[in-house]
């Protein structure tokens, strides 16, 4: 069966002497794995469109148990990511996180829009990397079913206090008083500005998700908080994230 779709190449692997197998984040089928025969040959028409970070229009043959790319045409290739090792490593982490959280064989338009938007922002450089990273991580968690409950304190219903606490185990929120009375469990302290930013990331329309600012220290706190929550919820590490921290300019 032949089908057409648009997709972002989020992983590429070499097979044999000239073939390539790619993982593609598509709008209507989520993450799929597809073979691109001969795509590593310089003169192959599908070479650029099946490369990592290429957003492409694909014609696929869907066999019994695999996809094969018959034709590929680049819509946008994020070449600028390769000009800076910090941005490149962060975009590779986004791709690995996408492989972990995006659905397979089902609609994934929101995942694709978010990923394309964040790669674009990495290229243009108008937002701090820590902000782009925190937005991508927290929004991806929310879409994938790991959304923390940041509406109010789960104990007393308070919307905010000077300091709130986010449980790493179940993603619930506690004010300072309720946190003292809660069973001992790992939790992250959230100041008002960081909590407000996290609420915005989770609850704002996707087109407005980056419309917030924070002072540098608060932005760093947001980044570290979201990352710790993500790693706790997923209970795994990411090699690309570890590498990003080795090249990141943020302390």
C-alpha positions in Angstrom: 0.0 0.0 0.0 1.3 3.4 -1.0 0.8 6.4 1.3 2.1 10.0 1.5 2.9 11.9 4.7 5.1 14.7 6.0 7.7 13.8 8.7 10.8 14.8 10.6 13.8 12.5 10.5 14.7 12.0 14.2 17.1 9.1 13.8 19.2 7.7 11.0 21.2 4.5 10.8 23.4 3.0 8.1 22.6 -0.4 6.7 24.9 -2.3 4.4 27.0 -0.3 1.9 24.5 2.3 0.8 21.1 1.9 2.6 19.7 3.8 5.5 17.0 3.1 8.0 15.3 6.1 9.6 12.9 6.9 12.4 10.4 9.5 11.3 8.0 11.6 13.4 4.9 11.9 11.2 1.8 14.0 11.7 -0.7 11.2 11.2 1.2 8.0 12.1 3.4 9.1 14.9 6.9 7.6 14.9 7.5 5.0 12.2 10.7 3.2 11.1 11.3 3.2 7.4 14.0 1.8 5.0 15.6 4.1 2.4 17.3 1.9 -0.1 20.5 3.5 -1.6 19.9 6.8 0.3 23.6 7.1 1.3 24.8 7.3 -2.2 25.7 10.9 -3.1 23.6 10.9 -6.3 20.6 9.3 -4.7 17.5 11.6 -4.9 16.5 10.7 -1.4 19.8 11.4 0.4 19.2 14.9 1.8 15.5 14.3 2.6 16.2 11.2 4.7 19.0 12.8 6.7 18.7 13.7 10.4 16.8 16.9 11.1 15.1 16.9 7.7 11.4 17.7 7.5 10.3 16.0 4.4 7.4 15.0 2.2 7.5 11.2 2.0 6.0 8.6 -0.3 6.0 5.3 1.6 5.2 1.7 0.7 3.7 0.0 3.7 4.2 -3.7 3.5 3.1 -6.4 6.0 5.7 -5.4 8.7 7.7 -2.5 7.4 7.8 0.8 5.6 10.0 1.6 2.6 10.6 5.1 1.3 9.9 5.3 -2.4 10.3 9.0 -2.7 11.4 11.9 -0.4 11.4 15.6 -0.9 12.8 18.1 1.6 10.5 20.7 3.0 12.9 22.1 5.5 16.4 21.0 6.6 17.7 22.4 9.8 21.3 22.8 8.6 22.1 25.6 11.1 21.9 23.1 14.0 25.2 21.6 12.9 27.0 24.9 13.2 27.1 24.9 17.0 27.9 21.9 19.1 25.7 23.0 22.0 22.6 23.5 19.8 23.4 20.3 17.9 23.6 18.2 21.0 20.4 19.7 22.4 18.5 18.9 19.2 19.8 15.4 19.3 18.5 15.1 22.8 15.1 16.3 21.6 15.1 13.6 19.0 16.0 10.9 21.6 13.3 12.2 23.9 10.8 12.2 21.0 11.6 8.5 20.3 10.8 7.8 23.9 7.6 9.8 24.3 5.9 10.2 20.9 3.2 7.7 20.0 3.7 5.0 17.3 1.2 4.3 14.5 -1.2 7.0 15.7 -1.8 10.7 15.2 0.9 12.9 16.6 0.4 16.4 15.2 1.1 18.2 18.5 4.3 16.3 19.0 5.5 17.2 15.5 4.5 20.9 15.8 6.3 21.2 19.1 9.5 19.5 17.8 9.6 21.5 14.6 9.0 24.8 16.5 11.8 24.0 19.0 14.3 23.1 16.3 13.5 26.3 14.5 14.0 28.3 17.7 17.4 26.6 18.2 18.4 27.7 14.7 17.3 31.3 15.0 18.7 31.8 18.6 16.1 34.2 19.9 15.4 32.3 23.1 17.7 31.0 25.8 18.6 27.3 25.3 17.5 26.6 28.9 14.0 28.0 28.1 13.7 25.9 24.8 14.8 22.8 26.6 12.4 23.3 29.6 9.5 23.9 27.3 10.2 20.9 25.1 10.7 18.5 28.1 7.7 19.6 30.1 5.3 20.0 27.2 6.3 16.5 25.9 5.8 15.0 29.3 2.3 16.5 29.4 1.3 15.3 26.0 2.7 11.8 26.7 0.6 11.3 29.9 3.1 12.4 32.5 1.6 15.8 33.2 2.1 17.0 36.8 -0.9 18.5 38.5 0.1 22.2 39.0 -3.4 23.7 39.5 -3.3 23.9 43.2 -2.0 22.3 46.4 -3.3 18.7 46.5 -3.7 19.0 50.3 -5.5 22.3 51.0 -6.3 23.6 47.5 -4.1 26.7 47.8 -3.3 28.2 44.4 0.1 29.5 45.5 2.2 30.3 48.5 5.7 31.8 48.9 7.1 28.3 48.2 5.4 25.3 46.7 6.7 21.7 46.4 6.4 19.3 43.4 6.4 15.6 44.3 8.8 13.7 42.1 6.8 10.5 42.6 3.3 11.5 41.5 3.6 15.0 40.2 1.3 16.6 42.8 1.8 20.0 44.3 2.0 20.9 48.0 2.2 24.2 49.8 4.8 24.6 52.5 2.4 23.7 55.3 1.0 20.6 53.6 4.5 19.5 52.6 5.5 19.4 56.3 2.5 17.1 57.0 2.9 14.9 53.9 4.6 11.5 54.0 8.3 11.8 53.5 8.9 11.7 49.7 11.3 13.4 47.3 10.1 16.8 46.2 11.3 19.9 44.4 10.9 23.4 45.8 9.3 25.8 43.4 9.4 29.6 43.9 6.4 31.6 42.5 8.1 32.6 39.2 9.2 29.1 38.4 5.8 27.6 39.2 4.1 30.3 37.1 6.4 29.4 34.2 5.7 25.7 34.5 1.9 26.4 34.6 2.2 28.5 31.4 4.2 25.8 29.6 1.6 23.1 30.4 -1.6 25.0 30.0 -1.0 27.7 27.3 -1.9 27.2 23.7 0.9 25.7 21.8 1.4 28.9 19.7 1.9 30.9 22.9 4.0 28.4 24.9 7.2 30.5 24.6 5.6 33.8 25.5 7.1 34.2 29.0 10.4 35.5 30.4 12.3 34.9 33.6 15.5 36.4 35.1 18.6 34.3 34.4 18.7 32.6 37.8 15.0 31.7 37.7 15.4 30.4 34.1 18.2 28.1 35.3 16.1 26.9 38.2 13.2 26.2 35.8 15.5 24.1 33.6 17.0 22.1 36.4 13.6 21.5 38.0 11.9 20.3 34.8 14.9 18.0 34.0 14.9 16.4 37.4 11.1 15.8 37.2 11.4 14.3 33.7 14.3 11.9 34.7 12.4 10.9 37.8 9.1 10.2 35.9 10.7 8.3 33.1 13.2 6.5 35.4 15.9 6.4 32.7 18.9 8.3 31.4 19.6 9.8 28.0 23.1 9.6 26.5 22.4 12.7 24.4 21.4 14.7 27.5 24.6 13.6 29.3 26.6 14.8 26.2 24.7 18.0 26.1 25.7 18.8 29.7 29.4 18.2 28.8 29.2 20.9 26.1 26.7 23.3 27.5 27.8 26.8 28.4 25.3 26.9 31.3 27.0 25.9 34.7 
